[in-house]
Amino acid sequence: MKNLWNDGNAEKLVADYAKKGVARDLALRVYTTRLLGGEPRLVLHGGGNTSCKTRATDLVGDEWDVLCVKGSGWDMGVIEPQGLPAVKLGALLKARPLKKLSDEDMVALQRANLIDPSSPNPSVETLLHAFLPHKFVDHTHSTAILAFVDQEDSEALSRRVFGEKMGFVPYIMPGFDLAKAAADVFDADPTVEGLILDKHGIFTFGDDAKQAYDRMIHYVNVAEDFIASQGKPRTEKVALPARLTKPAEIAPMLRGAVAVARGEGRFDRMISDFRTSDAIVDFINSAKIADYAGRGVSTPDLSIRIKTGPMALPAPDADKLGDYKSVIRQHVEAFAKDYRAYFEINDALDDVKRTMLDPMPRLTLVPGLGMFGHGRTLKDAKIASDVGEMWIEAVRGAETVGDFRPLSKADLFPLEYWSLEQAKLAANKPKPLTGQVVLVTGGAGAIGAATAKLFADNGAHAVVVDLDAARAAEAAKNAGNGSIGIGADITDPAQMRAAFDKAVAVYGGLDILVSNAGAAWEGRIGELDDVTLRKSFELNFFAHQSAAQNAVRIMLEQGTGGVLLFNTSKQAVNPGPKFGAYGIPKAATLFLSRQYALDYGANGIRSNAVNADRIRSGLLTDAMIASRSGARGVSEKEYMSGNLLGQEVTAEDVAQAFLHHALAERTTADVTTVDGGNIAAALR
């Protein structure tokens, strides 16, 4: 591992922060924290922390000795000074003689002694940092170090590799007890330059930021060099089928299988992130991959990300794809059954009341293909995949130097069901559409863009499809929540299929279709040329059918239902003069929505339509408004607000109707009119 310390960069950061009133110690602490946090083999999604001991002034001007330590929720790779809250050091040191200190009391002690009360909670390992006397302390979960601590004979192996310069701390769950034990190990030999924590990671320390950082990189390199000297682990490879199934073909099956059933056709859905590389596939193709997966996580904090460990599937045979869906479900059911047993056995060991987390895997390994990370959001799914890559590296290293034997699941349980983590989860309330994927055609137009944004605001990841790729990308960016834009001519079946395939590739599947794209042509129906009418049918009917077919194909593979939503326009039931080229295919699309409700209701797929009228958009342009108002013999203002409410209807109003249908779990074959009130367009 390369040492990234650079004197020029360090001094520049010190100078920049000095202008903002940040002292040198804290600026250098930020600098090396970023160096550590930017390397996933050291720190991954919260797996590490740093500190420095310095002086700070409180809100009334009193100066204190403090410990500036990483705060909860901060990413070490991009940390700022406020991500290292200052805690009064004297109060922390007074805790060391205590015989016990609950986690809740530990958090209270730390918060009560913050210099700035608005700071985030200091790290759970704050006391460990405080009890060590050094000015700078670094902690990582280096995958190379894990190769040594995830062994039956971890202490002997660690002493053999690192010698007397590193202390060894037996496994204890993070918190007060670990802090005391680590400090005792240091006190027994104050000459050590760091500590190896069994099944956990590594601490290094020093008198300045560079020394602590240099020591971290040095000892990680010692570990990496030793692993490299042992060669590669020799493992038998699994036999792969002659033709492997493509990842996109199994992604919806897998996504459906890991959805959490809440009863009566309701599901908490997952997003899936597929990840592959030569290194990933080479490892996953091991004949022992199911055994490795069953042994658990490489470091206990990963249980928060991937539960008790990955799930391993057999390689998918393209010639037996029809059977693979049941194979997936059998493996998911087995994983869930094992997880429930794990919870019940360990939960019964004390009187603490706990609620079991969902039993679904968060990381799935597929020989020949790669791995899928699962999460309630795309961010969580990507984190699971990131963790999977580091899990592979740690296991490969452990198997190179010995035999991968991580923390037992019985010892893992207290961390996964840690009261502090449970409190975080309880505070994280999902939005109504969290875990769901929506595809919106005509997504860059006024209605489409408003719908994509509203759905994203409510937790969905939006796939914005539009003929104009640049505008689709812009609409997706405005929607936020990891949404994507795709340029496609939806009257071309191949381009339509590609758009849905992209949704599967990015998110693992699809739950909601908003078939919204359309365009209008004017002219008296008896004088309309055949080319224009057919062109209108291609966009205003057949494109809706193509979109619905692709959506249903994915939804049936998932087996978790879904929602089809069609923008059919009031023209479907209340035609206007010279507008037959638009109204006739829209009427067909209205009945198309009802046919889908009829044919796929038994599969939990709902189908509804929204009849909108007079919405300023790419379809109803200023020129079109002038033309239509002229055709009706009214002013433009009267035309746009010519309804029972006397108010103009907006794209956002239509988006609200689509959202209503997405959330109305017991409504199908319905038509919602969004026009401010038009009796002629009202349905029975």
C-alpha positions in Angstrom: 0.0 0.0 0.0 1.4 3.4 -1.0 2.1 6.0 1.6 0.3 9.1 0.3 1.6 11.7 2.7 2.8 14.8 0.9 4.4 17.7 2.8 3.2 20.3 0.3 -0.4 19.1 0.3 -0.4 18.8 4.1 0.9 22.3 4.6 -1.5 23.8 2.0 -4.4 22.2 3.9 -3.1 23.7 7.2 -2.8 27.1 5.6 -6.3 26.9 4.1 -7.9 25.9 7.3 -5.9 28.5 9.3 -7.9 31.1 7.4 -11.0 29.6 8.8 -9.7 29.5 12.3 -8.9 25.8 12.4 -5.7 25.0 14.4 -2.8 23.0 12.9 -3.4 19.8 14.9 -7.0 19.5 13.7 -6.1 20.4 10.1 -3.5 17.7 10.0 -5.9 15.3 11.6 -8.3 16.0 8.8 -5.5 15.5 6.2 -4.5 12.1 7.3 -8.1 11.0 8.1 -8.9 11.7 4.4 -5.8 9.7 3.3 -7.0 6.7 5.3 -10.7 7.1 4.4 -9.9 7.3 0.7 -8.5 3.8 0.6 -11.3 1.1 0.7 -8.9 -1.6 1.8 -8.5 0.4 5.0 -11.8 2.1 5.6 -15.1 1.2 4.1 -18.4 2.9 4.9 -17.8 3.7 8.6 -15.3 1.0 9.3 -12.6 3.1 11.1 -12.0 6.3 13.1 -9.2 8.7 14.0 -8.6 11.2 16.8 -6.2 13.8 18.0 -5.7 15.4 21.5 -5.5 19.1 21.5 -7.0 22.3 23.1 -10.4 23.9 22.3 -12.5 26.8 23.6 -16.1 26.3 24.6 -19.1 28.6 24.0 -18.3 30.8 27.1 -14.6 31.1 26.3 -13.1 28.5 28.7 -10.2 26.4 27.2 -10.1 22.7 27.6 -7.9 19.7 26.8 -10.0 17.8 24.3 -10.2 14.7 22.2 -11.2 15.5 18.6 -12.6 12.2 17.4 -14.5 11.1 14.3 -18.2 11.7 14.6 -21.0 9.4 13.7 -22.2 9.6 10.1 -19.1 11.3 8.7 -17.2 9.7 5.8 -13.5 9.7 6.5 -12.6 10.2 2.9 -14.2 13.6 2.7 -14.3 14.6 6.4 -14.2 18.3 7.5 -13.1 19.6 10.9 -16.7 19.6 12.2 -16.7 15.8 11.5 -14.2 15.5 14.4 -16.2 16.8 17.4 -14.2 17.9 20.4 -14.9 16.1 23.7 -13.5 17.2 27.1 -10.7 14.7 27.7 -10.6 14.9 31.5 -14.2 13.6 31.8 -13.4 10.7 29.5 -10.3 9.7 31.4 -12.3 9.7 34.7 -14.3 6.8 33.2 -11.4 4.4 33.1 -11.5 3.3 36.7 -15.1 2.4 36.5 -15.9 -1.3 36.6 -18.7 -1.0 34.1 -20.4 1.5 31.8 -23.4 0.8 29.7 -23.4 1.8 26.0 -26.2 4.3 26.7 -24.3 5.8 29.6 -21.1 5.9 27.5 -22.9 7.9 24.8 -24.5 10.2 27.4 -21.0 10.8 29.0 -19.6 11.7 25.6 -22.4 14.0 24.5 -22.5 15.7 27.9 -18.9 16.7 27.4 -19.0 18.0 23.9 -17.5 21.4 23.4 -20.2 22.1 20.8 -23.5 20.5 21.9 -24.7 20.5 18.2 -21.9 18.1 17.2 -22.6 14.6 16.0 -22.2 11.7 18.4 -18.6 10.9 18.8 -17.4 7.4 17.7 -18.3 4.4 19.8 -14.5 3.9 20.2 -14.0 7.3 21.6 -12.9 6.0 25.0 -10.3 3.7 23.4 -8.8 6.7 21.7 -9.0 8.7 25.0 -7.3 6.0 27.1 -4.3 5.8 24.8 -1.8 8.6 25.7 -0.7 9.5 22.2 -1.6 12.8 20.5 -2.7 11.1 17.3 -4.5 7.7 17.0 -5.6 6.0 13.8 -7.9 3.0 13.5 -8.8 1.0 10.3 -10.3 -2.3 9.3 -7.5 -3.1 6.9 -8.4 -6.2 4.8 -4.7 -7.3 5.0 -4.9 -7.2 8.8 -8.2 -9.1 8.8 -6.4 -11.9 7.0 -4.4 -12.5 10.2 -7.1 -11.9 12.9 -9.7 -14.0 11.1 -7.8 -17.2 12.1 -8.1 -19.8 14.9 -4.5 -19.0 15.9 -4.8 -15.3 15.2 -2.6 -14.2 18.2 0.3 -16.5 17.4 0.2 -15.6 13.7 0.0 -11.9 14.5 3.0 -12.1 16.8 4.9 -14.0 14.3 4.3 -11.5 11.5 4.4 -8.2 13.5 6.8 -9.1 16.3 6.9 -7.1 19.6 6.1 -3.7 18.0 2.3 -4.4 18.0 0.2 -5.3 21.0 -2.6 -7.9 20.6 -6.1 -7.4 22.0 -8.5 -10.4 22.2 -11.9 -9.8 20.7 -14.3 -7.7 22.8 -17.3 -5.9 21.4 -16.5 -2.1 20.8 -17.4 0.1 23.7 -16.2 0.6 27.3 -14.8 -2.9 27.9 -12.8 -2.9 24.7 -11.4 0.5 25.6 -10.2 -0.7 29.0 -8.7 -3.9 27.6 -6.8 -2.1 24.8 -5.4 0.4 27.3 -4.3 -2.4 29.6 -2.5 -4.1 26.7 -0.7 -0.8 25.9 0.2 -0.2 29.6 1.7 -3.6 29.8 4.2 -2.6 27.0 4.2 1.2 26.3 6.9 0.6 23.6 4.3 -0.8 21.1 3.5 1.4 18.0 0.0 0.0 17.6 -2.5 -2.6 18.6 -3.9 -5.6 16.6 -7.6 -6.2 17.6 -8.7 -9.7 17.1 -11.5 -10.2 14.5 -11.6 -6.4 14.3 -8.7 -4.3 12.9 -5.7 -2.3 13.7 -4.8 0.8 15.8 -1.6 2.8 15.3 -0.6 6.0 17.2 2.1 8.7 17.3 3.2 12.0 18.5 2.1 13.7 15.3 -0.2 13.0 12.4 2.5 11.8 10.1 3.9 9.3 12.5 0.6 7.7 13.3 -0.3 7.5 9.6 3.2 6.2 8.6 2.9 3.5 11.1 -0.5 2.5 9.8 0.7 2.2 6.2 3.9 0.4 7.4 2.1 -2.4 9.3 -0.5 -2.8 6.6 2.4 -3.3 4.2 4.0 -5.8 6.5 0.8 -7.8 6.4 0.4 -7.4 2.6 4.0 -8.5 2.0 3.5 -11.6 4.1 0.4 -12.5 2.3 2.1 -12.1 -1.0 5.0 -14.2 0.1 2.6 -17.1 0.6 1.4 -17.3 -3.0 -2.2 -17.7 -4.0 -4.6 -20.0 -2.2 -5.1 -23.2 -4.2 -8.8 -24.0 -4.4 -10.7 -26.2 -6.7 -13.0 -24.3 -9.1 -16.7 -25.0 -9.5 -17.8 -26.5 -12.8 -19.6 -23.9 -14.9 -22.4 -24.6 -17.4 -21.6 -24.5 -21.1 -23.7 -21.4 -21.4 -24.0 -19.0 -18.6 -27.2 -16.9 -18.1 -26.7 -13.1 -18.4 -26.9 -11.1 -15.1 -29.9 -9.1 -16.4 -31.9 -12.3 -16.9 -31.7 -13.4 -13.3 -31.7 -9.9 -11.6 -35.5 -9.6 -11.5 -35.9 -13.1 -10.2 -33.4 -12.4 -7.4 -34.8 -9.0 -6.6 -38.2 -10.5 -6.2 -37.0 -13.3 -4.0 -35.3 -11.0 -1.5 -38.3 -8.6 -1.2 -39.7 -8.8 2.2 -43.4 -9.9 2.2 -45.6 -7.9 4.5 -48.7 -9.9 3.9 -51.7 -9.4 1.5 -49.6 -8.7 -1.5 -47.5 -6.0 0.2 -43.7 -6.0 -0.1 -40.7 -4.1 1.1 -38.7 -4.2 -2.0 -34.9 -4.1 -2.5 -32.7 -2.4 -5.0 -30.0 -4.7 -6.5 -26.5 -3.5 -7.6 -24.6 -5.9 -9.8 -20.8 -5.9 -9.5 -18.3 -8.0 -11.4 -14.6 -8.1 -12.3 -12.0 -10.8 -13.1 -10.9 -10.9 -9.4 -14.5 -11.2 -8.2 -15.4 -14.0 -10.6 -12.2 -15.8 -9.9 -12.9 -15.9 -6.2 -16.6 -16.7 -6.4 -15.9 -19.6 -8.8 -14.2 -21.4 -5.9 -15.8 -24.8 -5.1 -15.8 -23.6 -1.4 -17.6 -20.4 -2.0 -20.8 -21.5 -0.2 -18.6 -22.7 2.8 -16.8 -19.3 2.9 -20.1 -17.4 2.8 -21.5 -19.5 5.6 -18.6 -18.7 7.9 -19.6 -15.1 8.2 -18.3 -11.5 7.8 -14.7 -10.6 7.9 -15.1 -7.9 10.6 -18.1 -7.6 12.9 -19.2 -4.1 11.8 -20.0 -5.5 8.4 -23.1 -7.3 9.9 -24.8 -3.9 9.8 -24.3 -3.9 6.0 -24.5 -7.6 4.9 -26.0 -9.3 8.0 -24.4 -12.6 8.9 -22.6 -12.9 5.6 -23.3 -13.5 1.9 -25.6 -15.9 0.2 -24.1 -18.1 -2.5 -26.1 -19.4 -5.4 -25.1 -22.1 -8.0 -24.0 -21.0 -11.4 -27.0 -20.2 -13.7 -27.3 -22.4 -16.8 -28.8 -20.5 -19.8 -30.3 -23.7 -21.1 -32.2 -24.2 -17.8 -33.2 -20.6 -17.0 -36.8 -21.6 -16.4 -35.7 -23.6 -13.4 -33.4 -21.0 -11.9 -36.2 -18.9 -10.4 -37.1 -21.8 -8.0 -33.4 -22.4 -7.3 -33.1 -18.7 -6.2 -36.1 -18.9 -4.0 -35.0 -22.1 -2.3 -31.7 -20.5 -1.4 -33.3 -17.3 -0.2 -35.7 -19.4 1.9 -32.8 -21.4 3.4 -30.9 -18.2 4.2 -34.0 -16.6 5.8 -34.6 -19.8 7.8 -31.0 -19.9 9.1 -31.2 -16.2 10.0 -34.4 -16.7 12.0 -32.8 -19.5 13.9 -29.8 -17.4 14.5 -32.0 -14.6 15.9 -34.2 -16.9 18.0 -31.3 -18.8 19.6 -29.3 -15.7 20.5 -32.2 -13.5 21.4 -33.3 -16.1 24.0 -30.0 -15.8 25.9 -31.1 -12.7 27.9 -34.2 -10.7 28.8 -33.6 -7.9 26.4 -36.6 -7.4 24.1 -35.6 -7.2 20.4 -37.4 -7.0 17.1 -35.9 -9.2 14.5 -34.6 -7.4 11.4 -35.8 -8.7 8.1 -34.0 -12.1 7.3 -33.1 -11.4 3.7 -29.5 -11.5 2.4 -27.8 -8.3 1.5 -25.1 -9.8 -0.7 -25.5 -12.6 -3.2 -22.6 -14.4 -4.9 -23.2 -16.0 -8.3 -20.4 -18.2 -9.8 -19.5 -17.3 -13.3 -21.2 -13.9 -13.1 -20.3 -11.8 -10.1 -22.3 -10.5 -7.1 -25.4 -8.6 -6.3 -25.6 -6.1 -3.4 -29.1 -5.6 -2.1 -30.5 -2.7 -0.1 -33.6 -0.6 0.4 -31.9 2.2 -1.6 -29.4 2.2 -4.4 -26.9 3.7 -2.0 -27.4 0.8 0.4 -27.1 -1.7 -2.4 -23.9 -0.2 -3.7 -22.5 -0.2 -0.1 -23.3 -3.9 0.1 -21.4 -4.5 -3.1 -18.5 -2.4 -1.9 -18.4 -4.5 1.3 -18.6 -7.6 -0.8 -15.4 -6.7 -2.7 -13.6 -6.1 0.6 -15.0 -9.3 2.1 -13.6 -11.2 -0.9 -10.2 -9.6 -0.4 -10.1 -10.4 3.3 -11.2 -14.0 2.8 -8.7 -14.5 0.0 -5.9 -13.2 2.2 -7.0 -15.3 5.2 -7.1 -18.5 3.1 -3.6 -17.6 1.8 -2.1 -17.4 5.2 -4.3 -20.1 6.9 -8.0 -20.8 7.3 -10.7 -18.1 7.2 -12.3 -18.2 10.7 -14.0 -14.9 11.5 -16.0 -14.0 14.6 -18.6 -16.6 15.4 -22.2 -15.7 14.7 -23.1 -16.0 18.4 -20.5 -13.3 19.1 -21.7 -11.3 16.0 -25.3 -11.1 17.3 -24.7 -8.5 20.1 -23.2 -6.2 17.5 -25.9 -6.6 14.8 -28.6 -6.1 17.5 -26.6 -3.5 19.4 -28.9 -1.0 21.1 -27.0 1.9 19.6 -27.4 0.6 16.1 -31.1 -0.3 16.7 -31.7 3.3 17.7 -30.2 4.5 14.4 -32.4 2.1 12.4 -35.5 3.1 14.3 -34.8 6.8 13.4 -34.4 6.0 9.7 -38.0 5.9 8.5 -38.5 4.8 4.9 -40.5 6.9 2.5 -43.7 5.5 0.9 -41.9 4.4 -2.3 -38.5 3.4 -0.8 -37.0 0.4 -2.6 -39.1 0.9 -5.7 -38.2 1.7 -9.3 -40.3 3.7 -11.6 -39.9 4.2 -15.3 -41.4 7.3 -16.9 -41.7 7.7 -20.6 -41.9 11.2 -22.0 -39.9 11.9 -18.9 -38.3 15.2 -19.9 -41.7 16.8 -20.7 -43.6 18.9 -18.1 -45.7 16.0 -16.8 -43.0 13.4 -17.0 -40.4 15.5 -15.2 -42.8 16.5 -12.5 -43.8 12.9 -12.0 -40.2 11.6 -11.9 -39.3 14.2 -9.3 -42.4 13.6 -7.1 -41.8 9.8 -7.2 -38.1 10.3 -6.3 -39.1 12.7 -3.5 -41.2 9.8 -2.1 -38.3 7.3 -2.2 -38.4 5.8 -5.7 -35.5 5.6 -8.1 -36.7 7.0 -11.4 -35.7 6.0 -14.9 -36.5 9.0 -17.1 -36.9 8.0 -20.7 -37.2 10.6 -23.4 -36.4 11.0 -27.1 -34.0 13.8 -26.1 -31.2 12.0 -24.1 -29.7 15.3 -22.8 -33.1 16.5 -21.5 -33.8 13.0 -20.0 -30.5 13.2 -18.1 -31.3 16.7 -16.9 -34.8 15.7 -15.7 -33.2 12.7 -13.9 -30.7 15.0 -12.2 -33.5 17.3 -11.1 -35.4 14.3 -9.8 -32.5 13.2 -7.6 -32.3 10.1 -5.5 -29.9 8.3 -7.9 -32.3 8.6 -10.8 -31.0 8.0 -14.4 -32.0 9.4 -17.8 -32.1 7.4 -21.0 -32.6 8.6 -24.6 -34.8 6.4 -26.6 -37.3 6.5 -29.5 -40.1 4.5 -27.8 -41.8 3.8 -31.1 -38.8 1.5 -31.8 -39.4 -1.8 -29.9 -35.6 -2.4 -29.7 -34.9 1.0 -28.1 -37.9 0.5 -25.7 -36.5 -2.9 -24.6 -33.1 -1.4 -24.1 -34.5 1.3 -21.8 -36.1 -1.4 -19.6 -33.0 -3.5 -19.7 -31.0 -0.5 -18.4 -33.4 -0.2 -15.5 -32.7 -3.8 -14.6 -29.0 -3.3 -15.0 -28.9 -0.3 -12.7 -31.6 -1.2 -10.1 -32.3 -4.9 -10.6 -35.9 -4.6 -11.8 -38.9 -2.4 -12.0 -42.1 -1.8 -9.9 -44.0 1.1 -11.5 -44.5 2.2 -15.1 -45.7 5.7 -15.9 -46.5 5.4 -19.6 -46.8 9.1 -20.3 -45.2 10.0 -23.7 -47.5 11.3 -26.4 -47.9 13.9 -29.1 -50.9 15.5 -30.9 -51.8 16.0 -34.5 -54.7 18.1 -35.6 -57.1 17.8 -38.5 -60.7 16.7 -39.3 -60.7 12.9 -39.1 -62.3 12.4 -42.5 -59.6 14.4 -44.2 -56.6 13.1 -42.2 -54.0 11.3 -44.2 -53.2 7.7 -43.3 -49.6 8.3 -42.6 -50.4 10.9 -39.8 -53.0 8.7 -38.2 -50.7 5.7 -38.2 -47.9 7.8 -36.8 -50.1 8.9 -34.0 -51.2 5.3 -33.2 -47.5 4.3 -33.0 -46.8 6.8 -30.3 -50.1 7.2 -28.6 -51.1 3.5 -28.5 -48.5 1.0 -29.6 -45.7 2.6 -27.6 -47.9 2.3 -24.5 -48.5 -1.3 -25.3 -44.8 -1.9 -25.8 -43.9 -0.2 -22.5 -46.5 -2.2 -20.6 -45.4 -5.5 -22.2 -41.8 -4.8 -21.1 -42.9 -3.8 -17.6 -45.1 -6.9 -17.1 -42.3 -9.1 -18.4 -40.1 -7.9 -15.5 -42.8 -7.8 -12.9 -43.8 -11.4 -13.6 -40.2 -12.5 -13.1 -40.1 -10.6 -9.8 -43.4 -12.0 -8.5 -44.0 -9.0 -6.3 -46.8 -7.3 -8.3 -46.4 -3.8 -9.8 -48.2 -0.8 -11.1 -49.0 0.2 -14.7 -50.0 3.9 -15.0 -51.2 5.3 -18.4 -51.6 9.0 -19.4 -54.7 8.7 -21.5 -55.9 12.3 -21.7 -59.5 13.4 -21.5 -59.6 13.0 -25.3 -60.2 9.3 -24.6 -63.7 10.0 -23.3 -64.5 13.6 -24.4 -63.1 14.2 -27.9 -62.5 17.7 -29.2 -63.0 19.0 -32.8 -60.2 18.3 -35.2 -58.4 16.2 -32.6 -59.3 12.6 -33.7 -55.8 11.7 -34.6 -54.9 12.1 -30.9 -58.1 11.1 -29.2 -58.8 7.8 -31.0 -55.5 6.1 -30.0 -55.8 7.6 -26.5 -59.2 5.9 -26.3 -57.6 2.7 -27.3 -55.0 3.2 -24.6 -57.6 3.8 -22.0 -59.1 0.4 -22.7 -55.6 -1.1 -22.9 -55.1 0.0 -19.3 -58.3 -1.9 -18.3 -57.3 -5.0 -20.3 -54.0 -5.1 -18.3 -56.0 -4.8 -15.1 -58.2 -7.7 -16.1 -55.4 -10.0 -17.4 -52.8 -9.4 -14.7 -54.7 -8.6 -11.5 -54.2 -12.2 -10.3 -50.4 -11.5 -10.5 -50.8 -8.5 -8.2 -50.2 -6.1 -11.1 -52.5 -3.1 -11.0 -53.3 -0.9 -14.0 -54.8 2.6 -13.9 -55.2 5.6 -16.1 -55.0 9.3 -15.6 -57.2 11.6 -17.8 -55.5 15.0 -17.8 -56.6 18.0 -19.8 -55.1 21.3 -20.8 -51.7 21.0 -19.1 -49.0 23.4 -20.4 -46.3 21.0 -21.7 -44.4 20.0 -24.8 -47.6 18.6 -26.2 -49.9 21.6 -25.3 -47.6 24.4 -26.4 -48.4 28.0 -26.6 -49.2 27.6 -30.3 -51.4 24.6 -29.6 -53.2 26.6 -26.8 -53.9 29.4 -29.3 -55.1 26.9 -31.9 -57.4 24.9 -29.5 -58.9 28.0 -27.9 -59.6 29.4 -31.3 -61.3 26.1 -32.3 -63.6 26.5 -29.3 -64.1 30.2 -29.8 -62.7 31.3 -26.3 -59.7 33.2 -25.1 -56.5 31.4 -24.1 -57.1 32.2 -20.4 -60.7 30.9 -20.6 -59.5 27.8 -22.4 -56.9 26.9 -19.8 -59.2 27.5 -16.8 -62.4 26.5 -18.5 -63.4 24.0 -15.9 -65.8 23.8 -12.9 -63.1 25.1 -10.5 -62.2 27.9 -12.9 -58.5 27.1 -12.2 -55.6 26.1 -14.5 -54.4 22.6 -13.9 -50.6 22.0 -13.8 -48.2 19.2 -14.5 -47.6 18.8 -10.7 -51.3 18.1 -10.3 -51.1 15.3 -12.8 -48.0 13.9 -11.0 -50.0 13.8 -7.8 -52.6 11.7 -9.5 -50.0 9.2 -10.7 -48.5 9.1 -7.1 -52.0 8.5 -5.7 -52.4 5.5 -8.0 -48.9 4.2 -7.1 -49.9 4.2 -3.4 -53.5 3.0 -3.7 -52.7 -0.7 -3.2 -56.3 -1.9 -3.6 -57.2 0.2 -6.7 -57.0 -1.1 -10.3 -58.9 -0.6 -13.6 -59.5 3.0 -12.4 -59.5 6.3 -14.3 -58.7 9.5 -12.5 -59.6 12.7 -14.2 -57.3 15.7 -13.6 -58.9 18.6 -15.4 -60.4 21.0 -12.8 -63.9 19.6 -13.5 -65.4 18.8 -16.9 -68.8 17.0 -16.7 -68.5 15.9 -20.3 -65.3 14.1 -19.4 -66.5 12.6 -16.2 -66.8 8.8 -16.1 -69.6 6.8 -14.6 
